[in-house]
């Protein structure tokens, strides 16, 4: 089952805050990708911060994206904190 990303917010620590079409909010750590092509460029914080949603997933350019199923399966759920 493919669940599209509908919102992304890149954070300073190379984490992506993700919101999926089913309402789930998760964080994906991009650091493990840094030793794989073509993801090495994501270490450049300026480039990393350009993450955006297109076609249901996160992209940085025409050549760099992460499959939505990878983002969903390998991300960590964010628990809602009461009172915030």
N, C-alpha and C positions, 0 to 999 in steps of 0.2 A: 504494500500500500504506500503510495507516494503522498507525502504531506508537504505542501509548498511552504516556503518561508515567505512571510508577508512583511517583515520588518527586521532590520539589522542595525545594530549600533556597535561599532568597533570601540574597544576600550584600550586604555594605555598599556595594559599587561598582555597584549596580543590575544585577548579573549573577545569573542563575538557574542554580544547579547542578541539572541534570536527570538522572534515571535513567529509561531507557526499558525497556519490557517485553522487548526483545531483549537486554538486558544492557548496552547502550551507555550511557556516561556523557558528558554534554556540558555546555557552558555557553552560555547565551543572553544576549546583551547587550540590555537593554531600553531603553537610552538613545536609540537611533534612533526609538523609538516616541513619545517625549515631545512631539513637535510634532503628533501625530495624535489626533483625538478617538476614543475617550474616554480615551486613555492618559495624558493630561497629569497626572492625579491620582497616577500612579505615581511622580512626582518627590517626593512626600511619603514619606520613608523609613519612617515608621510604617505607612502604608498598604501600601507596597511589601512590607514584611516579613510581611504577612498572606497572602502567596501560599500556595495549597494546591492539592492535586490533587483533582479531581472529574471524573468522566465521561471519564477518560483524558487530561485536559489540565490546564493551570494556570489557576486562576481566582482572582480577588480578591473578586468580588461577583457578584450575578446578572447584572450588566451588563458586567462586564469579564473577559474571558478571551482567551487566545491559542490559535488553532487548533493542534492537535498536529502537523499536517504542517508548519506554519510553524516551530514550535519545533524540529522534527527537522531540517528542511532548512537553516534559517538559524543553527543553533547550531554550535559548534566542538567537535570531539572532545577529550576530556581523555585525554592519554597517561598511562598508569600509569608512575610513577617507581619504578625498582627500589630495594629497600631501605626503602621506606616503607609 
